[in-house]
Amino acid sequence: MSNPLNKFIKDFVGGLVNIEDIVKVTGEKAKDIIQTSNIFAKNSNESEESYQARLKYLQNKENQKTERLKIKLENKQQMALLKEEQKRVKAEEKAEQKEERALARQQKKEE
């Protein structure tokens, strides 16, 4: 069952899928329309309880997806920080080794 509003929005925004991207193009007021258009319309033979349960399920599913994306982003950021820290530690160790070698050469020259 296709929602005519979905088709209109897809045609209007030209293939943008992310709600945040659509809001950038259409403005803040379109956000509410877009969010409700992503929820399926109530079927004629569907009870109100069933409809509300389905809406709740879809919202939970969307929330879980958003949460997974947030966690994935946080993990990427943490990995980037870890790599930067590893590079810094490696550079410090290299500098220390360089100093030690220079000191050893200096002591050798003095002897």
Secondary structure by P-SEA (a helix, b strand, c coil): cccaaaaaaaaaacccccaaaaaaaccccaaaaaaaaacccccccccaaaaaaaaaaaaaaaaaaaaaaaaaaaaaaaaaaaaaaaaaaaaaaaaaaaaaaaaaaaaaaac
